[in-house]
Amino acid sequence: MMGKFEKDTGTGRFFKDFKKYHGLPVQDAIFFNQSDLICDMAKHEDFIVMGRCADVVLTNHHIPHISIFITASFDQSVRRMMEINSLNYKQAEHLLKKLDKRHERYYHAYTGKKWGDAVNYDLCIDSASYGIKESVELIERMINKYPNRQYVMTSTL
C-alpha cells in the first residue's frame, strides 16, 4: 500500500513507472525516470533540483528554469567539507576529489557537456567570494526581478 508521502511526492509513481525502462541498465533507468519526474513536477510547481542534470533535462523539454552553479576554490571547498563532515584535511580532500569526479562523469555521460562550465548555466556564483548569505541574496534578487514567472531552479554544488 502506498503511503501519503509517496503519493504526494511522486515517489510511488517513480517506482510504479520504473518498469517502462525495463531492459536499460539500472543507472540509465533511474536517470530517465528521475528526468520524467522532474519534468512532470516542473509543469505544476516551483521547486529546486540539485543535480540530476536537471538544467539540461528541462532545457531539452523546453521548460523554463534558472540554472545555477555554485562553486568555490578547491581549498575553500575542502575546508567546508571538513567543517560539515568533521574530517581532517586529507580525508576531506580525498572525498571532494572523489565526489567532483563522480559529478563530472555523471553530468558528461547524460548531457555530453562539461560539468561546471559557465556556458551551461544561467548564473554562476563563487560562494567563497560572496559567502553563503550574500550568495543566497544574489539568487533571491534574480528571482524577485521576475515575480510572475514559474521557477524551477537547478543547482549543482
Secondary structure as GFF3:
##gff-version 3
##sequence-region A 1 157
A	DSSP	alpha_helix	4	9	.	.	.	ID=ss1
A	DSSP	alpha_helix	11	17	.	.	.	ID=ss2
A	DSSP	three_ten_helix	18	21	.	.	.	ID=ss3
A	DSSP	alpha_helix	26	42	.	.	.	ID=ss4
A	DSSP	beta_strand	47	50	.	.	.	ID=ss5
A	DSSP	alpha_helix	54	60	.	.	.	ID=ss6
A	DSSP	beta_strand	66	71	.	.	.	ID=ss7
A	DSSP	alpha_helix	74	85	.	.	.	ID=ss8
A	DSSP	alpha_helix	89	111	.	.	.	ID=ss9
A	DSSP	three_ten_helix	118	120	.	.	.	ID=ss10
A	DSSP	beta_strand	123	126	.	.	.	ID=ss11
A	DSSP	alpha_helix	127	144	.	.	.	ID=ss12
A	DSSP	beta_strand	152	156	.	.	.	ID=ss13
###
